[in-house]
Amino acid sequence: MSAAAVGHRRGLARAAREALAGKLRGRGIGDERVLDAIAAVPRHRFTEEGFTHLAYEDQSLSIGHGQTISQPWIVALMTQALMTKGGLGQVLEVGTGSGYQAAVLATLAPRVFTIERVAALYRRARALLEELGYDNVHFRCGDGAKGWKQFAPFDAVIVTAAAAGIPPPLLGQLAVGGRLVAPVGGRDETQELMLVTRSRRGYSERRLCSVKFVPLVGACGE
Ligand code: SAH
């Protein structure tokens, strides 16, 4: 491809990302920092070959291994729920999947720690984020329900797979003043997206909306 054609393609991808951010603004995402991050991350690089043309639609897509890349609206909503006035601090993500959510977080946070249990997905996401230049993301292959004690506490924790309850180690590794967002609901149950905040006095939680995530494997009764 000629340099002009490459440039033209990049321009189209940029325009598609900005259009997606605009669509999400229309769907109630009000935090411009989050919308800027959505406009900055090339989602088409995180989808499977056959789905590239759908990369900037507001829908979840298969990434193989029975897993999905989340719908952009939910990525934005969860990210927005974690944001404070000062931005995002150190983040832990459980369920790397394609790595897209991790890239959005890495655009906003100084350091992101992300854990994936499927080795093939872990390897693919790590290689892609490295190639795209996200050098503030740290990857681990294993059970994310246990958290990542070595780097705790985390100012923000995001769980992108659903369980009947929030794994206690993740609550324990949340900093005082920190926020955790996670889908809660067993198999065949409606899942609720919960926002937990930790203060000196303990934890308080708030329901954000109903959602549909793949299960968190190996946690809470799976
Ligand atoms: N955040 C992802 C979407 C993830 S889908 C993205 O942006 O693409 C949920 C992911 O959680 C799947 O890849 C699944 O393999 C992973 N997962 C499920 N249970 C897990 C566990 N106990 N520990 C770590 N990862 C887990």
Boltz pocket constraint, residues with backbone or C-beta under 6 A from the ligand:
constraints:
  - pocket:
      binder: B
      contacts: [[A, 67], [A, 68], [A, 69], [A, 70], [A, 94], [A, 95], [A, 96], [A, 97], [A, 98], [A, 99], [A, 100], [A, 101], [A, 102], [A, 115], [A, 116], [A, 117], [A, 118], [A, 121], [A, 142], [A, 143], [A, 144], [A, 145], [A, 160], [A, 161], [A, 214], [A, 215], [A, 216], [A, 217], [A, 218], [A, 219]]
      max_distance: 6.0
